[in-house]
Amino acid sequence: MYLKNTIQLIAVFITLILGACSATKITNTWKASNAIGKKFNKVLVVGIQDDADVGKKEKMESELVEDLKNAGFNAVASIQQFGPKAFRSTKEDVVVAELQGSGFDAVITIVLLSKEKEKHYVPARVYYSPYVMYHRHFWGYYNTMYTRIYSPGYYVENKRYFWESNLYDLSNKELLYSIQTESYNPGSSIQLAHEYGELIVQDMIKNGVLNK
């Protein structure tokens, strides 16, 4: 019984550790040689997604804006200031002029590059217990062991999201920084957005492309 309880505690402990791990990691970054030392007064966060993902766009933008604000930067979500269909069918010079007229001097974009799903089969569990002598009642033992021995196999679906964010300087419309990430089986869209926002803000500060 002691061994059984110990194994269960270890399993719970491992589950808690895995659950605490971030689902998002950086896969690639790039920065321009003139990116160091740039300071921005107002940053616009723009999610580039189709109409079916307006909810996800709003979450990704708002979480990144919140993380930027927590780090001391003035940031605004495009969906809040310009609506979900902003900048469509509009020329570049018109958009840039509108943004600059609203006080923005930098833009951070968010785009979902691809989404992958994969399935793998988890076989049925078969247990052997050397401690059967401790099961004193037939029916309790029967139910316990039948469930364990004949647990059916099942398929598990894993999801991977590949994201990219770019930082643009509106004074010259040039790309200063780009980051690609992979998110693996995020617990929820809110968790995904929060982890993503924190991760790229920290990396931008670390690389000196965002300065207060």
Solvent accessible surface area in square Angstrom, and as a share of the most:
residue,aa,sasa,rsa
1,M,114,0.51
2,Y,181,0.69
3,L,86,0.43
4,K,63,0.27
5,N,67,0.34
6,T,43,0.25
7,I,98,0.50
8,Q,87,0.39
9,L,126,0.63
10,I,93,0.47
11,A,53,0.41
12,V,84,0.48
13,F,124,0.52
14,I,86,0.44
15,T,88,0.51
16,L,120,0.60
17,I,82,0.41
18,L,120,0.60
19,G,62,0.60
20,A,89,0.69
21,C,70,0.42
22,S,76,0.49
23,A,18,0.14
24,T,7,0.04
25,K,119,0.51
26,I,62,0.31
27,T,74,0.43
28,N,87,0.45
29,T,55,0.32
30,W,124,0.43
31,K,82,0.35
32,A,16,0.12
33,S,118,0.76
34,N,71,0.36
35,A,0,0.00
36,I,104,0.53
37,G,50,0.48
38,K,57,0.24
39,K,138,0.58
40,F,25,0.10
41,N,120,0.62
42,K,43,0.18
43,V,2,0.01
44,L,0,0.00
45,V,0,0.00
46,V,21,0.12
47,G,4,0.04
48,I,96,0.49
49,Q,28,0.12
50,D,89,0.46
51,D,78,0.40
52,A,96,0.74
53,D,44,0.23
54,V,50,0.29
55,G,39,0.38
56,K,45,0.19
57,K,13,0.06
58,E,82,0.37
59,K,70,0.30
60,M,3,0.01
61,E,0,0.00
62,S,41,0.27
63,E,38,0.17
64,L,1,0.00
65,V,11,0.06
66,E,89,0.40
67,D,11,0.06
68,L,0,0.00
69,K,108,0.46
70,N,114,0.58
71,A,22,0.17
72,G,52,0.50
73,F,15,0.06
74,N,80,0.41
75,A,1,0.01
76,V,32,0.18
77,A,1,0.00
78,S,2,0.01
79,I,22,0.11
80,Q,128,0.57
81,Q,79,0.35
82,F,46,0.19
83,G,21,0.21
84,P,63,0.40
85,K,127,0.54
86,A,26,0.20
87,F,55,0.23
88,R,113,0.41
89,S,129,0.83
90,T,59,0.34
91,K,153,0.65
92,E,110,0.49
93,D,95,0.49
94,V,78,0.45
95,V,24,0.14
96,V,21,0.12
97,A,61,0.48
98,E,80,0.36
99,L,8,0.04
100,Q,85,0.38
101,G,71,0.68
102,S,38,0.25
103,G,41,0.39
104,F,3,0.01
105,D,35,0.18
106,A,0,0.00
107,V,13,0.07
108,I,0,0.00
109,T,18,0.10
110,I,1,0.00
111,V,37,0.21
112,L,41,0.20
113,L,94,0.47
114,S,50,0.32
115,K,93,0.39
116,E,90,0.40
117,K,119,0.50
118,E,77,0.35
119,K,139,0.59
120,H,90,0.40
121,Y,116,0.44
122,V,39,0.23
123,P,88,0.55
124,A,48,0.37
125,R,122,0.45
126,V,119,0.69
127,Y,88,0.33
128,Y,190,0.72
129,S,21,0.14
130,P,76,0.48
131,Y,78,0.30
132,V,68,0.39
133,M,146,0.65
134,Y,124,0.47
135,H,60,0.27
136,R,213,0.78
137,H,140,0.63
138,F,145,0.60
139,W,155,0.54
140,G,41,0.39
141,Y,70,0.27
142,Y,93,0.35
143,N,63,0.32
144,T,45,0.26
145,M,17,0.07
146,Y,117,0.45
147,T,86,0.50
148,R,60,0.22
149,I,63,0.32
150,Y,141,0.54
151,S,14,0.09
152,P,110,0.69
153,G,21,0.20
154,Y,120,0.46
155,Y,149,0.57
156,V,48,0.28
157,E,72,0.32
158,N,11,0.06
159,K,67,0.29
160,R,67,0.25
161,Y,21,0.08
162,F,52,0.22
163,W,0,0.00
164,E,38,0.17
165,S,0,0.00
166,N,23,0.12
167,L,0,0.00
168,Y,67,0.25
169,D,4,0.02
170,L,11,0.05
171,S,86,0.55
172,N,62,0.32
173,K,102,0.43
174,E,86,0.39
175,L,59,0.29
176,L,0,0.00
177,Y,1,0.00
178,S,11,0.07
179,I,0,0.00
180,Q,33,0.15
181,T,1,0.01
182,E,25,0.11
183,S,0,0.00
184,Y,83,0.32
185,N,63,0.32
186,P,26,0.16
187,G,64,0.62
188,S,57,0.37
189,S,46,0.29
190,I,106,0.54
191,Q,59,0.26
192,L,4,0.02
193,A,1,0.01
194,H,74,0.33
195,E,28,0.12
196,Y,1,0.00
197,G,0,0.00
198,E,69,0.31
199,L,42,0.21
200,I,0,0.00
201,V,6,0.03
202,Q,110,0.49
203,D,17,0.09
204,M,0,0.00
205,I,77,0.39
206,K,171,0.72
207,N,40,0.20
208,G,15,0.14
209,V,0,0.00
210,L,4,0.02
211,N,40,0.20
212,K,153,0.65
